[in-house]
Amino acid sequence: ETGVTQSPTHLIKTRGQQVTLRCSSQSGHNTVSWYQQALGQGPQFIFQYYREEENGRGNFPPRFSGLQFPNYSSELNVNALELDDSALYLCASSLDSGLAYEQYFGPGTRLTVT
Amino acid sequence: GQQVMQIPQYQHVQEGEDFTTYCNSSTTLSNIQWYKQRPGGHPVFLIQLVKSGEVKKQKRLTFQFGEAKKNSSLHITATQTTDVGTYFCAGDRRLRSGYSTLTFGKGTMLLVSP
């Protein structure tokens, strides 16, 4: 196991609602990346936080937002949920963001939007 | 933007047979990483390749990085049922911030029959 934890494990929400997902990074890691993995697809990069600052974002709309806290844990917030937001949300921590360091993935949060 | 493609999407082999998955990028990569995701699990880091033409071995697994650093392969010799899972390659992508993240391929799902 990687030491990266995520909560909750599963979540069911209704279209239009808002959701907050949480991630605790591995000890010593200052970088957290969030990914969305649809069924049968590879993880898609949402954004990355390095020392509490967002330092990169993939092709996701502004209703996907995040935070990183001083202890390097992180939150992913999604507003105005859509059916297509149903997916496995993975966070991954790494030692640094300067290079593509090994990503330590958490177990993920399975979000279902009905 | 950068795209990472993997083939085949799916392969079913008999235990003891060999298996190879190929990864191709539309742009030159700084490095490439390989991950394995078991059914119902999360991606787990296998290896990182950095140098042009690099070959690395882990027991029955052999990883190669192409001379032009635009393609890579993973070869498994004498598959076992424990090799079942989806294998992803992920290429380093430089963000506007100057930091890096990973662009994942769609993965190759491997099934091994005893």
Interface residues (C-beta under 8 A of the other chain):
Chain A: T2 S33 Y35 G40 Q41 G42 P43 Q44 F45 Q48 Y50 N55 G56 G58 L90 A92 S97 G98 L99 A100 E102 Q103 Y104 F105 G106 P107 G108
Chain B: S30 N31 Q33 Y35 G41 H42 P43 V44 F45 Q48 F88 A90 D92 R93 L95 R96 S97 Y99 S100 T101 L102 T103 F104 G105 K106 G107
